Amino acid sequence: MTTVTQMKCACEPCLCVVDTSQALEKDGKFYCGEACANGHQNGAGCGHTGCGCDS
């Protein structure tokens, strides 16, 4: 059996890969942070260098 420990952030435009043990889980999906998990309210990006997701 294989256990997934890392996956792409569930936010579609986000480029971040997150460790599932440290990710923010919301509705069964894993996100790299609050901005992605909350749909980028007020245009806030995830804040990770080089990503630029903010839609």
PDB file of N, H, CA, C and O in Angstrom:
ATOM      1  N   MET A   1       0.835  -1.168   0.000  1.00  0.00           N
ATOM      2  CA  MET A   1       0.000   0.000   0.000  1.00  0.00           C
ATOM      3  C   MET A   1       0.890   1.244   0.000  1.00  0.00           C
ATOM      4  O   MET A   1       1.896   1.295   0.708  1.00  0.00           O
ATOM      5  N   THR A   2       0.517   2.230  -0.786  1.00  0.00           N
ATOM      6  H   THR A   2      -0.300   2.188  -1.361  1.00  0.00           H
ATOM      7  CA  THR A   2       1.270   3.472  -0.878  1.00  0.00           C
ATOM      8  C   THR A   2       0.505   4.578  -0.171  1.00  0.00           C
ATOM      9  O   THR A   2      -0.709   4.706  -0.332  1.00  0.00           O
ATOM     10  N   THR A   3       1.210   5.368   0.602  1.00  0.00           N
ATOM     11  H   THR A   3       2.196   5.264   0.732  1.00  0.00           H
ATOM     12  CA  THR A   3       0.607   6.492   1.302  1.00  0.00           C
ATOM     13  C   THR A   3       1.102   7.781   0.664  1.00  0.00           C
ATOM     14  O   THR A   3       2.308   7.997   0.546  1.00  0.00           O
ATOM     15  N   VAL A   4       0.184   8.626   0.259  1.00  0.00           N
ATOM     16  H   VAL A   4      -0.796   8.451   0.355  1.00  0.00           H
ATOM     17  CA  VAL A   4       0.534   9.906  -0.329  1.00  0.00           C
ATOM     18  C   VAL A   4       0.912  10.865   0.785  1.00  0.00           C
ATOM     19  O   VAL A   4       0.150  11.052   1.733  1.00  0.00           O
ATOM     20  N   THR A   5       2.100  11.481   0.672  1.00  0.00           N
ATOM     21  H   THR A   5       2.718  11.329  -0.099  1.00  0.00           H
ATOM     22  CA  THR A   5       2.537  12.433   1.679  1.00  0.00           C
ATOM     23  C   THR A   5       2.649  13.849   1.115  1.00  0.00           C
ATOM     24  O   THR A   5       2.698  14.818   1.873  1.00  0.00           O
ATOM     25  N   GLN A   6       2.690  13.973  -0.218  1.00  0.00           N
ATOM     26  H   GLN A   6       2.650  13.187  -0.834  1.00  0.00           H
ATOM     27  CA  GLN A   6       2.752  15.281  -0.848  1.00  0.00           C
ATOM     28  C   GLN A   6       1.827  15.309  -2.049  1.00  0.00           C
ATOM     29  O   GLN A   6       1.658  14.309  -2.745  1.00  0.00           O
ATOM     30  N   MET A   7       1.224  16.483  -2.283  1.00  0.00           N
ATOM     31  H   MET A   7       1.361  17.296  -1.716  1.00  0.00           H
ATOM     32  CA  MET A   7       0.355  16.646  -3.449  1.00  0.00           C
ATOM     33  C   MET A   7       0.281  18.113  -3.823  1.00  0.00           C
ATOM     34  O   MET A   7       0.623  18.985  -3.024  1.00  0.00           O
ATOM     35  N   LYS A   8      -0.168  18.384  -5.045  1.00  0.00           N
ATOM     36  H   LYS A   8      -0.445  17.675  -5.694  1.00  0.00           H
ATOM     37  CA  LYS A   8      -0.344  19.749  -5.509  1.00  0.00           C
ATOM     38  C   LYS A   8      -1.478  20.379  -4.714  1.00  0.00           C
ATOM     39  O   LYS A   8      -2.473  19.724  -4.407  1.00  0.00           O
ATOM     40  N   CYS A   9      -1.320  21.654  -4.385  1.00  0.00           N
ATOM     41  H   CYS A   9      -0.511  22.186  -4.635  1.00  0.00           H
ATOM     42  CA  CYS A   9      -2.383  22.405  -3.728  1.00  0.00           C
ATOM     43  C   CYS A   9      -3.662  22.274  -4.555  1.00  0.00           C
ATOM     44  O   CYS A   9      -3.607  22.310  -5.784  1.00  0.00           O
ATOM     45  N   ALA A  10      -4.801  22.123  -3.901  1.00  0.00           N
ATOM     46  H   ALA A  10      -4.846  22.094  -2.902  1.00  0.00           H
ATOM     47  CA  ALA A  10      -6.077  21.923  -4.593  1.00  0.00           C
ATOM     48  C   ALA A  10      -6.556  23.164  -5.348  1.00  0.00           C
ATOM     49  O   ALA A  10      -7.476  23.069  -6.160  1.00  0.00           O
ATOM     50  N   CYS A  11      -5.956  24.312  -5.096  1.00  0.00           N
ATOM     51  H   CYS A  11      -5.209  24.389  -4.436  1.00  0.00           H
ATOM     52  CA  CYS A  11      -6.281  25.544  -5.821  1.00  0.00           C
ATOM     53  C   CYS A  11      -5.765  25.386  -7.251  1.00  0.00           C
ATOM     54  O   CYS A  11      -4.564  25.212  -7.458  1.00  0.00           O
ATOM     55  N   GLU A  12      -6.646  25.444  -8.221  1.00  0.00           N
ATOM     56  H   GLU A  12      -7.621  25.586  -8.053  1.00  0.00           H
ATOM     57  CA  GLU A  12      -6.281  25.156  -9.610  1.00  0.00           C
ATOM     58  C   GLU A  12      -5.086  25.947 -10.138  1.00  0.00           C
ATOM     59  O   GLU A  12      -4.171  25.334 -10.686  1.00  0.00           O
ATOM     60  N   PRO A  13      -5.042  27.275 -10.004  1.00  0.00           N
ATOM     61  CA  PRO A  13      -3.887  27.995 -10.571  1.00  0.00           C
ATOM     62  C   PRO A  13      -2.618  27.934  -9.717  1.00  0.00           C
ATOM     63  O   PRO A  13      -1.555  28.362 -10.165  1.00  0.00           O
ATOM     64  N   CYS A  14      -2.716  27.415  -8.511  1.00  0.00           N
ATOM     65  H   CYS A  14      -3.580  27.067  -8.146  1.00  0.00           H
ATOM     66  CA  CYS A  14      -1.571  27.373  -7.606  1.00  0.00           C
ATOM     67  C   CYS A  14      -0.556  26.329  -8.064  1.00  0.00           C
ATOM     68  O   CYS A  14      -0.927  25.245  -8.514  1.00  0.00           O
ATOM     69  N   LEU A  15       0.723  26.665  -7.944  1.00  0.00           N
ATOM     70  H   LEU A  15       1.024  27.546  -7.578  1.00  0.00           H
ATOM     71  CA  LEU A  15       1.799  25.767  -8.349  1.00  0.00           C
ATOM     72  C   LEU A  15       2.425  25.024  -7.181  1.00  0.00           C
ATOM     73  O   LEU A  15       3.306  24.189  -7.383  1.00  0.00           O
ATOM     74  N   CYS A  16       1.985  25.312  -5.967  1.00  0.00           N
ATOM     75  H   CYS A  16       1.269  25.991  -5.803  1.00  0.00           H
ATOM     76  CA  CYS A  16       2.611  24.759  -4.768  1.00  0.00           C
ATOM     77  C   CYS A  16       2.332  23.265  -4.579  1.00  0.00           C
ATOM     78  O   CYS A  16       1.248  22.771  -4.890  1.00  0.00           O
ATOM     79  N   VAL A  17       3.333  22.572  -4.066  1.00  0.00           N
ATOM     80  H   VAL A  17       4.213  22.974  -3.813  1.00  0.00           H
ATOM     81  CA  VAL A  17       3.200  21.184  -3.634  1.00  0.00           C
ATOM     82  C   VAL A  17       3.251  21.224  -2.114  1.00  0.00           C
ATOM     83  O   VAL A  17       4.141  21.838  -1.526  1.00  0.00           O
ATOM     84  N   VAL A  18       2.289  20.565  -1.491  1.00  0.00           N
ATOM     85  H   VAL A  18       1.566  20.067  -1.969  1.00  0.00           H
ATOM     86  CA  VAL A  18       2.194  20.620  -0.038  1.00  0.00           C
ATOM     87  C   VAL A  18       2.360  19.245   0.594  1.00  0.00           C
ATOM     88  O   VAL A  18       1.991  18.225   0.012  1.00  0.00           O
ATOM     89  N   ASP A  19       2.920  19.243   1.787  1.00  0.00           N
ATOM     90  H   ASP A  19       3.220  20.071   2.260  1.00  0.00           H
ATOM     91  CA  ASP A  19       3.022  18.032   2.585  1.00  0.00           C
ATOM     92  C   ASP A  19       1.652  17.845   3.237  1.00  0.00           C
ATOM     93  O   ASP A  19       1.175  18.742   3.932  1.00  0.00           O
ATOM     94  N   THR A  20       1.026  16.714   3.026  1.00  0.00           N
ATOM     95  H   THR A  20       1.413  15.985   2.461  1.00  0.00           H
ATOM     96  CA  THR A  20      -0.331  16.506   3.528  1.00  0.00           C
ATOM     97  C   THR A  20      -0.420  16.592   5.050  1.00  0.00           C
ATOM     98  O   THR A  20      -1.493  16.869   5.586  1.00  0.00           O
ATOM     99  N   SER A  21       0.680  16.363   5.749  1.00  0.00           N
ATOM    100  H   SER A  21       1.552  16.139   5.314  1.00  0.00           H
ATOM    101  CA  SER A  21       0.655  16.455   7.208  1.00  0.00           C
ATOM    102  C   SER A  21       0.675  17.902   7.689  1.00  0.00           C
ATOM    103  O   SER A  21       0.346  18.174   8.843  1.00  0.00           O
ATOM    104  N   GLN A  22       1.060  18.837   6.811  1.00  0.00           N
ATOM    105  H   GLN A  22       1.328  18.617   5.873  1.00  0.00           H
ATOM    106  CA  GLN A  22       1.144  20.244   7.189  1.00  0.00           C
ATOM    107  C   GLN A  22       0.167  21.121   6.417  1.00  0.00           C
ATOM    108  O   GLN A  22       0.032  22.307   6.716  1.00  0.00           O
ATOM    109  N   ALA A  23      -0.504  20.562   5.445  1.00  0.00           N
ATOM    110  H   ALA A  23      -0.395  19.598   5.202  1.00  0.00           H
ATOM    111  CA  ALA A  23      -1.421  21.330   4.603  1.00  0.00           C
ATOM    112  C   ALA A  23      -2.686  21.713   5.364  1.00  0.00           C
ATOM    113  O   ALA A  23      -3.026  21.119   6.387  1.00  0.00           O
ATOM    114  N   LEU A  24      -3.364  22.711   4.840  1.00  0.00           N
ATOM    115  H   LEU A  24      -3.089  23.194   4.009  1.00  0.00           H
ATOM    116  CA  LEU A  24      -4.652  23.117   5.382  1.00  0.00           C
ATOM    117  C   LEU A  24      -5.709  22.288   4.639  1.00  0.00           C
ATOM    118  O   LEU A  24      -5.823  22.378   3.417  1.00  0.00           O
ATOM    119  N   GLU A  25      -6.469  21.493   5.371  1.00  0.00           N
ATOM    120  H   GLU A  25      -6.376  21.420   6.364  1.00  0.00           H
ATOM    121  CA  GLU A  25      -7.486  20.645   4.751  1.00  0.00           C
ATOM    122  C   GLU A  25      -8.856  21.305   4.877  1.00  0.00           C
ATOM    123  O   GLU A  25      -9.263  21.716   5.963  1.00  0.00           O
ATOM    124  N   LYS A  26      -9.557  21.398   3.755  1.00  0.00           N
ATOM    125  H   LYS A  26      -9.226  21.064   2.872  1.00  0.00           H
ATOM    126  CA  LYS A  26     -10.889  21.992   3.739  1.00  0.00           C
ATOM    127  C   LYS A  26     -11.732  21.214   2.740  1.00  0.00           C
ATOM    128  O   LYS A  26     -11.350  21.060   1.580  1.00  0.00           O
ATOM    129  N   ASP A  27     -12.867  20.730   3.190  1.00  0.00           N
ATOM    130  H   ASP A  27     -13.177  20.856   4.132  1.00  0.00           H
ATOM    131  CA  ASP A  27     -13.782  19.952   2.345  1.00  0.00           C
ATOM    132  C   ASP A  27     -13.086  18.775   1.662  1.00  0.00           C
ATOM    133  O   ASP A  27     -13.380  18.450   0.512  1.00  0.00           O
ATOM    134  N   GLY A  28     -12.152  18.139   2.391  1.00  0.00           N
ATOM    135  H   GLY A  28     -11.913  18.403   3.325  1.00  0.00           H
ATOM    136  CA  GLY A  28     -11.470  16.958   1.869  1.00  0.00           C
ATOM    137  C   GLY A  28     -10.373  17.247   0.865  1.00  0.00           C
ATOM    138  O   GLY A  28      -9.849  16.323   0.242  1.00  0.00           O
ATOM    139  N   LYS A  29     -10.013  18.521   0.695  1.00  0.00           N
ATOM    140  H   LYS A  29     -10.438  19.271   1.201  1.00  0.00           H
ATOM    141  CA  LYS A  29      -8.950  18.902  -0.232  1.00  0.00           C
ATOM    142  C   LYS A  29      -7.836  19.569   0.559  1.00  0.00           C
ATOM    143  O   LYS A  29      -8.070  20.151   1.617  1.00  0.00           O
ATOM    144  N   PHE A  30      -6.616  19.474   0.028  1.00  0.00           N
ATOM    145  H   PHE A  30      -6.426  19.000  -0.833  1.00  0.00           H
ATOM    146  CA  PHE A  30      -5.451  20.011   0.719  1.00  0.00           C
ATOM    147  C   PHE A  30      -4.956  21.280   0.031  1.00  0.00           C
ATOM    148  O   PHE A  30      -4.805  21.318  -1.190  1.00  0.00           O
ATOM    149  N   TYR A  31      -4.706  22.317   0.831  1.00  0.00           N
ATOM    150  H   TYR A  31      -4.830  22.286   1.823  1.00  0.00           H
ATOM    151  CA  TYR A  31      -4.276  23.611   0.326  1.00  0.00           C
ATOM    152  C   TYR A  31      -2.978  24.038   0.997  1.00  0.00           C
ATOM    153  O   TYR A  31      -2.666  23.597   2.103  1.00  0.00           O
ATOM    154  N   CYS A  32      -2.220  24.904   0.316  1.00  0.00           N
ATOM    155  H   CYS A  32      -2.474  25.262  -0.583  1.00  0.00           H
ATOM    156  CA  CYS A  32      -0.944  25.366   0.874  1.00  0.00           C
ATOM    157  C   CYS A  32      -1.136  26.470   1.910  1.00  0.00           C
ATOM    158  O   CYS A  32      -0.213  26.769   2.668  1.00  0.00           O
ATOM    159  N   GLY A  33      -2.315  27.076   1.953  1.00  0.00           N
ATOM    160  H   GLY A  33      -3.065  26.833   1.337  1.00  0.00           H
ATOM    161  CA  GLY A  33      -2.557  28.120   2.939  1.00  0.00           C
ATOM    162  C   GLY A  33      -3.977  28.649   2.889  1.00  0.00           C
ATOM    163  O   GLY A  33      -4.798  28.211   2.083  1.00  0.00           O
ATOM    164  N   GLU A  34      -4.247  29.605   3.771  1.00  0.00           N
ATOM    165  H   GLU A  34      -3.580  29.961   4.425  1.00  0.00           H
ATOM    166  CA  GLU A  34      -5.585  30.181   3.916  1.00  0.00           C
ATOM    167  C   GLU A  34      -6.110  30.822   2.630  1.00  0.00           C
ATOM    168  O   GLU A  34      -7.276  30.645   2.278  1.00  0.00           O
ATOM    169  N   ALA A  35      -5.244  31.571   1.923  1.00  0.00           N
ATOM    170  H   ALA A  35      -4.296  31.715   2.209  1.00  0.00           H
ATOM    171  CA  ALA A  35      -5.706  32.282   0.726  1.00  0.00           C
ATOM    172  C   ALA A  35      -6.269  31.306  -0.301  1.00  0.00           C
ATOM    173  O   ALA A  35      -7.344  31.540  -0.852  1.00  0.00           O
ATOM    174  N   CYS A  36      -5.561  30.231  -0.558  1.00  0.00           N
ATOM    175  H   CYS A  36      -4.687  30.041  -0.110  1.00  0.00           H
ATOM    176  CA  CYS A  36      -6.035  29.230  -1.530  1.00  0.00           C
ATOM    177  C   CYS A  36      -7.297  28.537  -1.024  1.00  0.00           C
ATOM    178  O   CYS A  36      -8.246  28.350  -1.785  1.00  0.00           O
ATOM    179  N   ALA A  37      -7.317  28.160   0.235  1.00  0.00           N
ATOM    180  H   ALA A  37      -6.546  28.312   0.854  1.00  0.00           H
ATOM    181  CA  ALA A  37      -8.457  27.446   0.807  1.00  0.00           C
ATOM    182  C   ALA A  37      -9.727  28.285   0.804  1.00  0.00           C
ATOM    183  O   ALA A  37     -10.834  27.754   0.721  1.00  0.00           O
ATOM    184  N   ASN A  38      -9.555  29.605   0.895  1.00  0.00           N
ATOM    185  H   ASN A  38      -8.656  30.036   0.962  1.00  0.00           H
ATOM    186  CA  ASN A  38     -10.707  30.500   0.951  1.00  0.00           C
ATOM    187  C   ASN A  38     -11.027  31.175  -0.378  1.00  0.00           C
ATOM    188  O   ASN A  38     -11.784  32.145  -0.409  1.00  0.00           O
ATOM    189  N   GLY A  39     -10.464  30.675  -1.472  1.00  0.00           N
ATOM    190  H   GLY A  39      -9.850  29.887  -1.447  1.00  0.00           H
ATOM    191  CA  GLY A  39     -10.807  31.184  -2.792  1.00  0.00           C
ATOM    192  C   GLY A  39     -10.234  32.548  -3.118  1.00  0.00           C
ATOM    193  O   GLY A  39     -10.803  33.273  -3.934  1.00  0.00           O
ATOM    194  N   HIS A  40      -9.126  32.914  -2.504  1.00  0.00           N
ATOM    195  H   HIS A  40      -8.664  32.325  -1.841  1.00  0.00           H
ATOM    196  CA  HIS A  40      -8.427  34.176  -2.796  1.00  0.00           C
ATOM    197  C   HIS A  40      -9.318  35.394  -2.630  1.00  0.00           C
ATOM    198  O   HIS A  40      -9.414  36.234  -3.525  1.00  0.00           O
ATOM    199  N   GLN A  41      -9.962  35.480  -1.488  1.00  0.00           N
ATOM    200  H   GLN A  41      -9.883  34.797  -0.761  1.00  0.00           H
ATOM    201  CA  GLN A  41     -10.786  36.646  -1.170  1.00  0.00           C
ATOM    202  C   GLN A  41      -9.928  37.901  -1.197  1.00  0.00           C
ATOM    203  O   GLN A  41      -8.794  37.900  -0.720  1.00  0.00           O
ATOM    204  N   ASN A  42     -10.471  38.956  -1.751  1.00  0.00           N
ATOM    205  H   ASN A  42     -11.393  38.957  -2.138  1.00  0.00           H
ATOM    206  CA  ASN A  42      -9.786  40.250  -1.862  1.00  0.00           C
ATOM    207  C   ASN A  42      -8.500  40.171  -2.682  1.00  0.00           C
ATOM    208  O   ASN A  42      -7.620  41.018  -2.531  1.00  0.00           O
ATOM    209  N   GLY A  43      -8.380  39.157  -3.555  1.00  0.00           N
ATOM    210  H   GLY A  43      -9.094  38.468  -3.679  1.00  0.00           H
ATOM    211  CA  GLY A  43      -7.226  39.048  -4.437  1.00  0.00           C
ATOM    212  C   GLY A  43      -5.934  38.622  -3.779  1.00  0.00           C
ATOM    213  O   GLY A  43      -4.864  38.776  -4.369  1.00  0.00           O
ATOM    214  N   ALA A  44      -6.006  38.090  -2.569  1.00  0.00           N
ATOM    215  H   ALA A  44      -6.875  37.965  -2.091  1.00  0.00           H
ATOM    216  CA  ALA A  44      -4.798  37.662  -1.857  1.00  0.00           C
ATOM    217  C   ALA A  44      -4.202  36.421  -2.511  1.00  0.00           C
ATOM    218  O   ALA A  44      -4.909  35.454  -2.795  1.00  0.00           O
ATOM    219  N   GLY A  45      -2.892  36.460  -2.746  1.00  0.00           N
ATOM    220  H   GLY A  45      -2.318  37.246  -2.515  1.00  0.00           H
ATOM    221  CA  GLY A  45      -2.192  35.292  -3.276  1.00  0.00           C
ATOM    222  C   GLY A  45      -1.723  34.402  -2.143  1.00  0.00           C
ATOM    223  O   GLY A  45      -1.896  34.737  -0.971  1.00  0.00           O
ATOM    224  N   CYS A  46      -1.135  33.281  -2.483  1.00  0.00           N
ATOM    225  H   CYS A  46      -0.994  33.008  -3.434  1.00  0.00           H
ATOM    226  CA  CYS A  46      -0.677  32.352  -1.448  1.00  0.00           C
ATOM    227  C   CYS A  46       0.577  32.847  -0.751  1.00  0.00           C
ATOM    228  O   CYS A  46       0.880  32.425   0.365  1.00  0.00           O
ATOM    229  N   GLY A  47       1.313  33.748  -1.411  1.00  0.00           N
ATOM    230  H   GLY A  47       1.067  34.090  -2.317  1.00  0.00           H
ATOM    231  CA  GLY A  47       2.493  34.323  -0.783  1.00  0.00           C
ATOM    232  C   GLY A  47       3.768  33.516  -0.965  1.00  0.00           C
ATOM    233  O   GLY A  47       4.819  33.919  -0.466  1.00  0.00           O
ATOM    234  N   HIS A  48       3.710  32.397  -1.661  1.00  0.00           N
ATOM    235  H   HIS A  48       2.857  32.070  -2.067  1.00  0.00           H
ATOM    236  CA  HIS A  48       4.909  31.596  -1.870  1.00  0.00           C
ATOM    237  C   HIS A  48       5.661  32.105  -3.106  1.00  0.00           C
ATOM    238  O   HIS A  48       5.058  32.317  -4.158  1.00  0.00           O
ATOM    239  N   THR A  49       6.945  32.295  -2.978  1.00  0.00           N
ATOM    240  H   THR A  49       7.435  32.123  -2.123  1.00  0.00           H
ATOM    241  CA  THR A  49       7.777  32.850  -4.021  1.00  0.00           C
ATOM    242  C   THR A  49       7.614  32.091  -5.334  1.00  0.00           C
ATOM    243  O   THR A  49       7.732  30.867  -5.377  1.00  0.00           O
ATOM    244  N   GLY A  50       7.341  32.838  -6.407  1.00  0.00           N
ATOM    245  H   GLY A  50       7.246  33.833  -6.373  1.00  0.00           H
ATOM    246  CA  GLY A  50       7.239  32.261  -7.739  1.00  0.00           C
ATOM    247  C   GLY A  50       5.876  31.712  -8.116  1.00  0.00           C
ATOM    248  O   GLY A  50       5.685  31.302  -9.261  1.00  0.00           O
ATOM    249  N   CYS A  51       4.927  31.687  -7.202  1.00  0.00           N
ATOM    250  H   CYS A  51       5.082  32.020  -6.272  1.00  0.00           H
ATOM    251  CA  CYS A  51       3.641  31.087  -7.522  1.00  0.00           C
ATOM    252  C   CYS A  51       2.723  32.083  -8.227  1.00  0.00           C
ATOM    253  O   CYS A  51       2.398  31.886  -9.398  1.00  0.00           O
ATOM    254  N   GLY A  52       2.309  33.118  -7.565  1.00  0.00           N
ATOM    255  H   GLY A  52       2.573  33.278  -6.614  1.00  0.00           H
ATOM    256  CA  GLY A  52       1.487  34.146  -8.187  1.00  0.00           C
ATOM    257  C   GLY A  52       0.010  33.809  -8.347  1.00  0.00           C
ATOM    258  O   GLY A  52      -0.688  34.514  -9.076  1.00  0.00           O
ATOM    259  N   CYS A  53      -0.490  32.781  -7.709  1.00  0.00           N
ATOM    260  H   CYS A  53       0.077  32.208  -7.117  1.00  0.00           H
ATOM    261  CA  CYS A  53      -1.916  32.487  -7.802  1.00  0.00           C
ATOM    262  C   CYS A  53      -2.686  33.518  -6.984  1.00  0.00           C
ATOM    263  O   CYS A  53      -2.349  33.763  -5.826  1.00  0.00           O
ATOM    264  N   ASP A  54      -3.683  34.104  -7.554  1.00  0.00           N
ATOM    265  H   ASP A  54      -3.957  33.904  -8.495  1.00  0.00           H
ATOM    266  CA  ASP A  54      -4.472  35.109  -6.835  1.00  0.00           C
ATOM    267  C   ASP A  54      -5.795  35.359  -7.531  1.00  0.00           C
ATOM    268  O   ASP A  54      -6.335  36.465  -7.502  1.00  0.00           O
ATOM    269  N   SER A  55      -6.303  34.315  -8.155  1.00  0.00           N
ATOM    270  H   SER A  55      -5.865  33.417  -8.179  1.00  0.00           H
ATOM    271  CA  SER A  55      -7.580  34.497  -8.869  1.00  0.00           C
ATOM    272  C   SER A  55      -8.717  33.863  -8.137  1.00  0.00           C
ATOM    273  O   SER A  55      -9.858  33.922  -8.597  1.00  0.00           O
TER     274      SER A  55
END
